[in-house]
Amino acid sequence: MKRPAVPAAARRRVTAIAVMVLAACTAGCGQAASHQAPRPAPALAPSLNTSLATTAGTWAAVVMGDTGTSDNAFSQLFTRPAGSISWKLVTPPGVATNGGFVLATQGSRSLIAGFRPGVDLTFSALTATRDDGTNWQPGSPLQPGLADVPDALAAAPGGGRMLALLLGGTVTQSTDQGTHWTTLPGLRSLAGTAAGRRCSPAALTAVSLTPAGTQLAAATCTRPGIAGIFSYTAGRWQAAGPSLPASLAGTATGVLRLTSTPAGNEALLAAGTGTAASLLATWTGDGDAHWTVSAPLRLGAAAVRSAGFGSAGTAWAVLTDGRAETIGSPAATWRALPAVPPGTAALAPGPDGGFDALAVSGSKLTIWQLSPGATGWTTTQVINVPIEYGSS
């Protein structure tokens, strides 16, 4: 079946948060900085290319085809079962993919894929699998469609609870596997709360759910001193974000990713601009009450091209200069991986503690493996994807 084109990953844009973090600020505070004038929010651009892991395996979404054009670039979905070294193509059939995939897992072998609006699509179709992508069941569509960010969709294991961030800053939730949706206060409502006024949000960038089911949202804050992660409690949004190290006080900070893990929640933040930019990981295991923040990783002149999460607190990032970095847990530090192979769209933690790099060249996906302790990548698999160019 023909699949519509998806825009190239280079067109993905996530607006970063402009924040000056005070060293004495506790998690989610910002009272002392609330009087300061808004500042411009620097632009960062992680794509929708990503991977996520469950106890049953790993999923990865990458753009393939002619990634330099919107008419001949196609989003594809792959999975690697737990304990296996082989990936297989499981792109859902019959769904328009010209806007790209947004993924959320309910654990085990289940995955929900949301398809962003594209060429002629003004809504987001949802489809779910409970058997590693062998069979897919359509769900109720979302209107006006999912936002153009990697974490626009979240799901909780069991119970059917889901959370979605839509275009225009609308937040909506479902408690019955996506059959019915209820709108929550979105960007405008957040801006009117006490926490929102201290943030002065320009946009929402992600949603997530805590293990207890509390809704989380990340926002671009234009006022300094605010970590832009919020929880929806007692019918309103409240500040819940972490403080950053004193060494980064006075820098602009952006929430690049926000996700749930079996142990809690995890986020990736970018602090500063230009050659002073840094990347940080942050974790909470108690629903957002206390966060642990990693030491900063200096990015230099590079930006984050793609990023994702593994199990047990692992995070990874591919940078625009070909570097790749990973961090394994709140107690760990950033670790540089060997330069990624050409065309690497995403990484995925391997079953033995190593990494796989998913490299794209037209309709060919090459899997490169980095074994623990190795100094270079080794080709382990090549998948030729049937792409019908000009079918959009």
C-alpha positions as CSV (number, residue, x, y, z in Angstrom):
1,M,0.0,0.0,0.0
2,K,1.3,3.5,-0.8
3,R,2.5,5.6,2.1
4,P,2.4,9.4,1.9
5,A,5.6,11.3,2.4
6,V,6.7,12.6,5.7
7,P,8.7,15.8,6.1
8,A,12.5,15.5,6.5
9,A,13.8,15.3,10.0
10,A,15.7,18.5,9.5
11,R,12.3,20.3,9.5
12,R,11.5,19.1,13.0
13,R,11.7,22.0,15.4
14,V,11.2,22.1,19.1
15,T,11.4,25.6,20.7
16,A,13.7,25.6,23.7
17,I,13.0,27.3,27.0
18,A,14.7,30.6,27.8
19,V,15.5,30.3,31.5
20,M,18.0,31.8,34.0
21,V,18.3,29.3,36.8
22,L,19.2,30.6,40.3
23,A,21.5,28.5,42.4
24,A,19.4,28.7,45.5
25,C,16.2,27.8,43.8
26,T,14.5,24.6,44.9
27,A,12.7,22.3,42.5
28,G,10.1,24.1,40.5
29,C,10.6,27.4,42.2
30,G,11.4,30.7,40.5
31,Q,9.9,33.3,42.9
32,A,13.0,35.4,43.0
33,A,13.3,35.6,39.2
34,S,9.6,36.3,38.4
35,H,10.1,40.1,38.2
36,Q,12.7,39.8,35.5
37,A,11.9,40.6,31.9
38,P,11.1,37.9,29.3
39,R,14.0,36.7,27.2
40,P,14.1,35.3,23.7
41,A,13.9,31.5,23.5
42,P,16.8,29.9,21.4
43,A,15.7,27.3,18.8
44,L,16.8,23.7,19.2
45,A,15.8,21.0,16.7
46,P,15.7,17.3,17.8
47,S,13.7,15.3,15.3
48,L,11.0,12.8,15.7
49,N,13.6,10.0,15.0
50,T,13.8,8.2,18.2
51,S,13.7,4.9,20.1
52,L,12.0,3.7,23.3
53,A,12.4,0.5,25.3
54,T,10.1,-1.8,27.2
55,T,10.7,-5.0,29.1
56,A,9.5,-6.9,26.0
57,G,11.7,-5.1,23.4
58,T,12.7,-1.8,21.8
59,W,10.9,0.3,19.2
60,A,12.5,2.8,16.8
61,A,10.9,5.3,14.4
62,V,13.1,6.8,11.6
63,V,12.5,8.8,8.4
64,M,13.7,7.0,5.2
65,G,13.6,7.6,1.5
66,D,14.8,10.9,0.1
67,T,15.1,12.7,3.4
68,G,16.1,15.9,1.7
69,T,12.5,16.4,0.3
70,S,9.1,16.3,1.8
71,D,7.5,14.4,-1.1
72,N,9.8,11.4,-1.0
73,A,10.6,11.0,2.7
74,F,8.7,8.2,4.5
75,S,8.4,7.4,8.2
76,Q,9.1,3.8,9.2
77,L,8.7,1.8,12.4
78,F,10.9,-1.0,13.5
79,T,11.0,-3.3,16.6
80,R,13.6,-5.5,18.2
81,P,12.2,-8.1,20.7
82,A,14.0,-8.4,24.0
83,G,17.0,-10.7,23.8
84,S,17.2,-10.5,20.1
85,I,19.8,-8.7,18.0
86,S,17.6,-8.5,14.9
87,W,15.2,-5.7,13.9
88,K,12.0,-6.1,11.8
89,L,9.9,-3.6,9.9
90,V,6.4,-3.2,11.5
91,T,5.1,0.1,10.0
92,P,1.3,0.1,10.5
93,P,-0.5,-0.3,7.2
94,G,-3.2,2.0,5.8
95,V,-2.3,5.1,7.8
96,A,-1.1,8.4,6.4
97,T,2.4,9.0,7.7
98,N,3.4,12.3,6.0
99,G,3.5,14.0,9.4
100,G,5.7,11.4,11.2
101,F,5.2,9.1,14.1
102,V,4.8,9.9,17.8
103,L,5.1,6.9,20.0
104,A,3.9,5.9,23.5
105,T,4.2,2.6,25.2
106,Q,1.9,0.9,27.7
107,G,4.7,-1.6,28.6
108,S,5.4,-5.1,27.6
109,R,4.6,-5.8,23.9
110,S,2.1,-2.9,23.5
111,L,2.7,0.4,21.6
112,I,0.5,3.3,20.5
113,A,1.5,5.1,17.4
114,G,0.1,8.6,16.6
115,F,0.4,10.0,13.1
116,R,0.9,13.7,12.8
117,P,-1.1,15.8,10.4
118,G,0.5,16.1,7.0
119,V,-0.1,17.0,3.4
120,D,-3.9,16.4,3.3
121,L,-4.4,15.1,6.8
122,T,-5.8,17.6,9.3
123,F,-6.1,15.2,12.3
124,S,-4.0,12.5,14.0
125,A,-4.9,8.9,13.5
126,L,-4.0,6.6,16.4
127,T,-3.3,2.9,16.1
128,A,-2.2,0.3,18.7
129,T,-0.5,-3.1,18.8
130,R,-0.3,-5.6,21.7
131,D,1.8,-8.2,19.9
132,D,5.0,-6.4,18.8
133,G,3.5,-4.9,15.7
134,T,2.0,-8.1,14.1
135,N,-1.5,-6.7,14.3
136,W,-2.7,-3.1,14.7
137,Q,-6.1,-1.8,15.9
138,P,-7.2,1.8,15.0
139,G,-8.3,4.2,17.7
140,S,-10.3,7.4,17.7
141,P,-8.6,10.3,15.8
142,L,-7.4,13.4,17.5
143,Q,-8.3,16.9,16.2
144,P,-6.6,19.2,15.3
145,G,-3.7,16.7,15.6
146,L,-0.6,16.0,17.6
147,A,2.0,18.7,18.2
148,D,5.3,18.4,16.2
149,V,7.3,17.2,19.2
150,P,8.7,13.7,20.1
151,D,6.7,13.5,23.4
152,A,3.3,14.7,22.2
153,L,1.7,11.4,23.3
154,A,2.0,9.5,26.7
155,A,0.4,6.3,28.0
156,A,0.3,4.6,31.4
157,P,0.6,0.8,31.9
158,G,-2.9,-0.7,32.6
159,G,-6.1,1.2,33.0
160,G,-6.1,2.8,29.6
161,R,-4.9,6.3,30.6
162,M,-3.4,8.4,27.9
163,L,-2.3,12.0,27.5
164,A,-1.8,14.0,24.3
165,L,-0.4,17.4,23.4
166,L,-2.2,18.9,20.3
167,L,-1.4,21.6,17.9
168,G,-2.0,25.1,19.4
169,G,-1.1,24.0,23.0
170,T,-4.2,22.0,23.8
171,V,-3.8,19.1,26.3
172,T,-6.3,16.2,26.2
173,Q,-6.6,13.0,28.2
174,S,-8.3,9.6,27.9
175,T,-9.1,7.0,30.5
176,D,-10.4,4.3,28.1
177,Q,-7.6,3.5,25.7
178,G,-8.2,6.6,23.5
179,T,-11.9,6.0,22.8
180,H,-13.0,9.2,24.5
181,W,-10.9,12.3,25.1
182,T,-11.4,15.2,27.6
183,T,-9.7,18.5,27.3
184,L,-7.5,19.7,30.1
185,P,-6.3,23.3,30.7
186,G,-3.7,24.0,28.0
187,L,-1.1,26.7,27.2
188,R,-3.4,29.7,27.8
189,S,-4.7,28.3,31.1
190,L,-1.2,27.5,32.3
191,A,-0.1,31.1,31.5
192,G,-2.8,32.4,33.9
193,T,-1.8,30.3,36.9
194,A,0.7,31.5,39.5
195,A,3.3,29.0,38.2
196,G,2.6,30.0,34.6
197,R,3.0,33.7,35.4
198,R,6.5,33.0,36.8
199,C,7.2,31.0,33.6
200,S,5.5,33.2,31.0
201,P,5.2,30.2,28.6
202,A,5.7,30.5,24.9
203,A,4.7,26.9,24.0
204,L,4.2,23.5,25.4
205,T,6.8,21.0,24.4
206,A,5.9,17.6,25.9
207,V,3.5,15.6,28.1
208,S,4.0,12.6,30.3
209,L,2.4,10.7,33.1
210,T,3.9,9.7,36.4
211,P,3.6,6.1,37.7
212,A,0.7,7.3,39.9
213,G,-1.1,8.8,36.9
214,T,-0.3,12.5,37.5
215,Q,-0.2,14.6,34.3
216,L,3.1,16.4,33.5
217,A,3.7,19.0,30.8
218,A,6.9,20.8,29.7
219,A,6.8,24.4,28.5
220,T,9.0,27.0,27.0
221,C,9.4,29.7,29.6
222,T,10.5,33.1,28.6
223,R,11.2,34.4,32.1
224,P,14.5,33.4,33.7
225,G,14.8,31.2,36.7
226,I,12.1,28.6,35.9
227,A,12.5,25.0,35.1
228,G,9.6,24.4,32.8
229,I,8.1,21.2,33.9
230,F,4.6,21.3,35.5
231,S,2.2,18.9,37.1
232,Y,-1.6,19.0,37.0
233,T,-2.8,18.8,40.6
234,A,-6.0,19.8,42.2
235,G,-7.4,21.1,38.9
236,R,-4.5,23.4,38.0
237,W,-1.0,23.4,36.7
238,Q,1.7,23.7,39.4
239,A,5.5,24.1,39.0
240,A,7.3,20.8,39.3
241,G,10.6,21.2,37.5
242,P,14.1,20.7,38.8
243,S,16.7,23.3,39.7
244,L,19.9,23.3,37.7
245,P,23.5,23.4,38.9
246,A,24.8,26.8,40.1
247,S,27.3,26.7,37.3
248,L,24.4,27.1,34.8
249,A,22.7,30.0,36.6
250,G,22.0,32.8,34.0
251,T,21.7,30.4,31.0
252,A,18.7,29.7,28.8
253,T,17.3,26.2,29.3
254,G,15.1,24.1,27.1
255,V,13.2,20.8,27.8
256,L,14.0,18.6,24.9
257,R,12.4,15.4,26.0
258,L,10.1,14.3,28.8
259,T,9.0,10.7,29.3
260,S,7.9,8.1,31.9
261,T,9.9,5.1,32.9
262,P,9.2,2.1,35.2
263,A,11.0,3.9,37.9
264,G,9.5,7.4,37.5
265,N,10.0,10.1,34.9
266,E,13.0,11.4,33.0
267,A,13.8,14.5,31.0
268,L,16.5,15.9,28.8
269,L,17.3,19.6,29.1
270,A,19.5,21.9,27.0
271,A,21.0,24.9,28.8
272,G,22.7,27.9,27.2
273,T,23.3,28.9,23.6
274,G,26.0,28.8,21.0
275,T,29.4,27.3,22.2
276,A,28.3,27.6,25.8
277,A,25.4,25.1,25.3
278,S,25.1,22.1,27.6
279,L,22.9,19.0,27.8
280,L,21.6,17.6,31.0
281,A,19.5,14.6,32.1
282,T,17.1,14.7,35.1
283,W,15.2,12.0,36.9
284,T,12.4,11.8,39.5
285,G,11.2,8.7,41.2
286,D,8.5,10.1,43.4
287,G,6.1,11.7,41.0
288,D,8.0,15.0,40.6
289,A,8.7,15.9,44.3
290,H,12.4,15.5,44.0
291,W,14.6,15.5,40.9
292,T,18.2,14.4,40.4
293,V,20.1,16.4,37.7
294,S,23.2,15.2,35.9
295,A,26.4,17.1,35.4
296,P,26.2,19.2,32.2
297,L,27.6,17.8,29.0
298,R,29.2,20.6,26.9
299,L,27.8,20.6,23.3
300,G,30.2,23.2,21.9
301,A,28.8,24.4,18.5
302,A,26.7,21.2,18.0
303,A,22.9,20.8,18.6
304,V,20.9,17.7,19.5
305,R,19.8,15.9,16.3
306,S,17.9,13.1,17.9
307,A,17.5,11.7,21.4
308,G,15.7,8.9,23.2
309,F,15.5,6.8,26.3
310,G,16.3,3.2,27.3
311,S,15.3,1.2,30.3
312,A,16.5,1.8,33.9
313,G,17.1,5.6,33.3
314,T,19.3,5.4,30.2
315,A,19.3,8.3,27.8
316,W,21.1,9.0,24.6
317,A,21.7,11.8,22.2
318,V,23.1,12.1,18.6
319,L,24.6,15.5,17.9
320,T,24.8,17.4,14.6
321,D,28.6,17.1,14.6
322,G,28.5,13.2,14.5
323,R,29.1,12.7,18.2
324,A,26.9,10.5,20.3
325,E,26.6,10.6,24.1
326,T,24.8,8.5,26.7
327,I,24.1,8.5,30.4
328,G,23.0,5.4,32.3
329,S,21.4,6.5,35.6
330,P,21.2,9.4,38.1
331,A,24.5,8.3,39.6
332,A,26.3,8.1,36.3
333,T,28.0,10.7,34.1
334,W,27.8,11.4,30.4
335,R,29.8,9.0,28.3
336,A,31.0,9.6,24.7
337,L,30.4,6.9,22.2
338,P,32.5,6.4,19.1
339,A,31.5,8.7,16.2
340,V,28.3,7.3,14.8
341,P,28.1,5.8,11.3
342,P,27.1,8.1,8.4
343,G,23.3,8.5,8.1
344,T,22.6,7.6,11.8
345,A,19.0,8.6,12.5
346,A,18.7,7.2,16.0
347,L,20.3,5.0,18.6
348,A,18.9,2.2,20.7
349,P,20.4,0.6,23.8
350,G,21.3,-3.0,23.0
351,P,20.3,-6.1,24.9
352,D,23.8,-6.7,26.3
353,G,24.6,-3.1,27.4
354,G,25.8,-1.9,24.1
355,F,24.1,0.2,21.5
356,D,22.6,-0.1,18.0
357,A,22.8,2.7,15.5
358,L,20.1,2.9,12.9
359,A,21.6,4.4,9.8
360,V,19.5,5.5,6.8
361,S,20.5,5.6,3.2
362,G,17.5,6.0,0.9
363,S,15.4,2.9,1.4
364,K,18.1,1.0,3.1
365,L,18.4,0.7,6.9
366,T,21.7,-0.5,8.2
367,I,22.0,-1.6,11.8
368,W,25.4,-1.0,13.3
369,Q,26.3,-2.5,16.7
370,L,28.6,-1.2,19.4
371,S,29.4,-3.9,21.8
372,P,30.3,-3.1,25.4
373,G,33.9,-1.9,25.6
374,A,34.3,-1.8,21.8
375,T,36.0,1.2,20.0
376,G,34.0,1.0,16.8
377,W,30.7,0.1,15.2
378,T,30.1,-3.2,13.4
379,T,27.4,-3.9,10.7
380,T,25.0,-6.6,11.9
381,Q,21.9,-6.2,9.7
382,V,20.6,-4.5,6.5
383,I,16.9,-4.0,5.9
384,N,15.7,-2.9,2.5
385,V,12.4,-1.1,2.9
386,P,9.9,-1.1,0.0
387,I,9.4,2.6,-0.7
388,E,7.3,3.8,-3.6
389,Y,8.8,7.1,-4.5
390,G,6.4,9.7,-5.8
391,S,3.5,8.1,-4.0
392,S,2.6,11.0,-1.8
